[in-house]
Amino acid sequence: MSTYCCFLPQDKKAPLKEAKKTWDKFEGHYIGIGYIFPEKHLNALEEICAKAKLTLVKLPMNGLNFEEFRDAYKLDFLKTRKSELETKLTALMIKRDIASREDILASKSPADKELRFLVDEIDGLENAVQRREKAEIARETASVSSTAQKSIGIPFPGPYTFRDLLHDLSQTKDGLQTGYPSLDEIIEIPQAAITLIAGRPSHGKTITKLNLLLQMVRRYEGMNFYFFSYEESKSQILLKLLNILAADVIDEHHNLSNIEGYLRGKHAGKHKSEKHKIEQASNVLQALTESGRLVVSDHPYFVDDLSGVIAKLKERDGDKMGAVFIDYIQKVKIKHKYPSRQLELQKISESILETALSSKVAIVLGAQLGRGTGKKEVLQLANLREAGDLENDAAVVIGIWNQAKEDADSKDEKLKGRKVDLELMVLKNRKGVSNQSVLLEFDRPLSTLNEKSKLNSKRYPYYD
C-alpha cells in the first residue's frame, strides 16, 4: 500500500473547508481533522501547504486499506483530544476544589458553565471512541471469519483448561524485588510489563533508577541489567554509579567532580581511606561492566530500533535477563511523523509495552510529570496523559516527590542540607495495593537512597 500524506493546520484559522474544492483535484479525503492524499501528488501538495500554512505529514499505511487507515487515524485523534480535555478538566477541578464530575453536573452556577461544557464534550468523545472501537472489532471479526473460511492455517480459539493455566503459571517468572524492604512490601517489579518512575525535573528520577539498578544487580547475581540513557552520557552515568558504590563524602558540595578529578589524576593526593573506597568501588564497577552484568548505553535509538535491541538481548540472555531501565520516555524518538507530540508518545509507549510483553522483560521506564501546584496536583495519574497512554500501559506507577526541592524552588534558593527525604508514592499497582508511600533518605553528595521509614498509608495518605 502507498503512503498517504496528511494535511493538518498549523493555525486553527487555516481555511480547510474553503480549500476543499482545490484539494478534491488531488483525490483528497476529509477525515475531520484534515485531509489525506495519495503520495503521488506530494510535490503539488507541498506547494499548497506552503501557501495555506498547513503541516504536511507523511503517514505510512502499514498494510491498511484507506477505510481502515482513516478509521484508525480518527480513533487516535479522538483519544488524544479526550485525554487533553480530561487533563484540563482535572486541573480546573483541583483549582476550584470540586470533588467529582457529578458535582459539576449538579451545579447551576454560571461560574461552572465551562466545566459543564468540558464534561459534556468529554462524554461525547468517549461515546465516539466506544462506537469506533466496537465498529473496528466488528470489522476485524468479520474479516477474520471471512478469511478463515478461505484459509486453513488460521487458528480458531480452543478450550483453555485449568491444566493449561497451571502450565502457563509454571513458566511465569517471579517479579523482581527492589532491594528496599519497605517498598518490597508494597510492590514488585513485574516481568513482561512496564514499571514507571515519574517525577518533576530534578526531583530524583534518574538517581532513583540508578539506585534501583544497583540494588537489583547486587540481589540477582546471575542476571544481567541494562540502562539506556537518553539524557546523560554513559560516562556520566558510570560516574554516578561509582559515586553510589563508593559511598564516601570527599566534598559535600562537589563530590562527583572530585571523584572525576581523582580518576583523571588531578587529585592523586587524596586521603588514603578516600582512595581506598574509590578503588574498591572502581573494582566492583569494572567487574560488573566487564562481565556484561551491568550494561550502560547512551546511543539515541529510535523506539523501533530499541525494541529490536531488547529482543536480541533477551534472545541471547534468556533467563539471565534481569531488567531494562530507560531514562526517559520524553527523550525517546520515533521515526514516523505524527500530528501531535502526545500521539507520538502514545505510539512510543505502545511500542515499549509490546516489547515488554513479547520479550517477557521487566522494563523500568522514566517519565517527566507535568507542572502543577503542590504534591496533590502533581502526583496523579492524569498528569501523565501528556505522555500518551502511559498511565494505562504501565503495570506499576511510582511517583517521586522531593519536598525540599520544591521548598527551595519556591523561594528561588539552592537546595541546602546534605540529606533530604525522597517520597516514593505508588500511584498504580495492578497486582497489589496502591496509594501508599515509602520515605527514603536521599544523601545528596553520595547520590544514594537509603531505607528510612514507611508512612502510615490509607487512601491518598501523602496528600494529608
Buried (B, 14 or more C-beta within 10 A) or exposed (E): EEBBBBBBBEEEEBEBEEBEEEBEEBEBBBBEBBBBBBBEBBEEBEEBBEEBEBBBBEBBBEEBEBEBBBBBBBBBBBBBBBBBBBBBBBBBBBEEEBEEBEEBEEBEEEEBEEBBEBBEBBEEBBEBBEEBEEEBEEEEEEEEEEEEEEEEEEEEEEEEEEEEEEEEEEEEEEBBBBBBEBBBEBBBBBBBBBBBBBBBEEBBBBBBBBBBBBBBBEEBEEBBBBBBBBBBEBEBBBBBBBBBBBBBBBEEEEBBBBBBBBEEEEBEEBEEEBBEBBEBBBEBBEEBBEEBBBBBBBEEBBBBEBBEBBBEBBEEBEEBBBBBBBBBBBEBBBEEEBBBEBBBBBBBBBBBBEBBBEBBBBBBBBBBBBEBEEBEBBBBBBBBBBBBBBBBBBBBBBBBBBEBBBEBBEEEEEBEEEBBBBBBBBBBBEEEEBBBBBBBBBBBBBBBBBBBEBBEBEEBEBBE
